[in-house]
Amino acid sequence: MIPLGNIASAAQVLSAYGSSGAQGAATASLGNTAGASGDFSSMVGNAAESALQTMRSAEQTTAAGVAGKADVQQVVEALSDAEVTMQTVVAVRDKVLGAYNDIMKMTV
């Protein structure tokens, strides 16, 4: 099993692409968890953080189950949550890539 602790947060990923004004604003908005801004980048960032947290929780519960410290029911529920989360992330990724490909096919 690959440990998820090495996966960078959304803010780290955005900051890795530079510090231009638009990217800096997007990075700053990821820190706003109040949800009052309604900013698209903060929504995506919060969704990514939530998905990562779900995956980390499932990994911890699975490790506890292997060690005999967690109930089988808890392990199954955690894995089910992780599976649904991963399916959602993959579906969103596929839609984003499809939209990107459609944009690239457009004539200017």
C-alpha positions in Angstrom: 0.0 0.0 0.0 1.3 3.4 -0.9 1.4 5.9 2.0 -0.6 9.0 1.3 1.4 11.2 3.6 3.7 12.1 0.7 0.9 13.6 -1.4 1.1 17.4 -1.5 -1.8 19.6 -0.6 -3.6 21.6 -3.2 -2.0 24.8 -2.0 1.5 23.3 -2.4 0.6 22.1 -5.9 -0.7 25.6 -6.9 2.3 27.4 -5.4 4.7 25.0 -7.3 3.5 26.6 -10.6 4.7 30.0 -9.7 3.6 33.1 -7.8 1.9 35.2 -10.5 -1.1 37.4 -9.3 -3.8 34.9 -10.4 -2.0 31.9 -9.0 -1.2 33.7 -5.8 -4.8 34.7 -5.4 -5.9 31.1 -6.0 -3.4 29.8 -3.5 -4.6 32.4 -0.9 -8.2 31.4 -1.5 -7.5 27.8 -0.7 -6.8 28.7 2.9 -10.3 30.1 3.2 -12.4 27.2 4.6 -15.3 29.4 5.7 -16.9 28.9 2.3 -18.2 32.5 2.2 -16.2 33.4 -0.9 -17.8 30.9 -3.3 -14.6 30.9 -5.3 -14.2 28.0 -7.7 -10.5 27.4 -6.7 -11.4 27.2 -3.1 -14.3 24.8 -3.8 -11.9 22.6 -5.8 -9.2 22.9 -3.1 -11.6 22.0 -0.3 -12.9 19.0 -2.3 -9.3 17.8 -2.9 -8.5 18.2 0.8 -11.6 16.3 1.7 -10.8 13.5 -0.7 -7.3 13.2 0.7 -8.5 13.1 4.3 -11.0 10.3 3.4 -8.2 8.3 1.8 -5.8 8.9 4.7 -8.5 7.9 7.2 -9.2 4.7 5.2 -5.5 3.9 5.1 -5.3 4.3 8.9 -8.4 2.2 9.6 -7.1 -0.5 7.3 -3.7 -0.5 9.0 -5.5 -0.7 12.4 -7.6 -3.6 11.0 -4.5 -5.5 9.9 -3.0 -5.0 13.4 -6.2 -6.3 15.0 -7.1 -3.0 16.6 -10.1 -2.2 14.4 -13.4 -4.0 13.8 -14.0 -5.6 10.4 -17.1 -3.5 10.0 -15.0 -0.3 10.4 -12.5 -1.5 7.9 -15.2 -2.3 5.3 -16.9 1.1 5.8 -13.6 2.9 5.5 -12.7 1.0 2.3 -16.2 1.7 0.9 -15.8 5.4 1.6 -12.4 5.4 0.0 -13.7 3.5 -3.1 -16.5 6.0 -3.6 -14.1 8.9 -3.1 -11.7 7.5 -5.7 -14.4 6.9 -8.2 -15.6 10.5 -7.8 -12.0 11.9 -8.2 -11.5 9.8 -11.3 -14.8 10.9 -12.8 -14.0 14.6 -12.2 -10.5 14.1 -13.7 -12.0 12.5 -16.8 -14.5 15.4 -17.2 -11.7 17.9 -16.8 -9.5 16.1 -19.4 -12.4 15.8 -21.7 -13.1 19.6 -21.5 -9.4 20.3 -22.0 -9.3 18.1 -25.1 -12.5 19.8 -26.5 -10.8 23.2 -26.0 -7.7 22.1 -27.7 -9.7 20.9 -30.7 -11.3 24.3 -31.2 -10.1 26.4 -34.1 -9.1 29.9 -33.4 
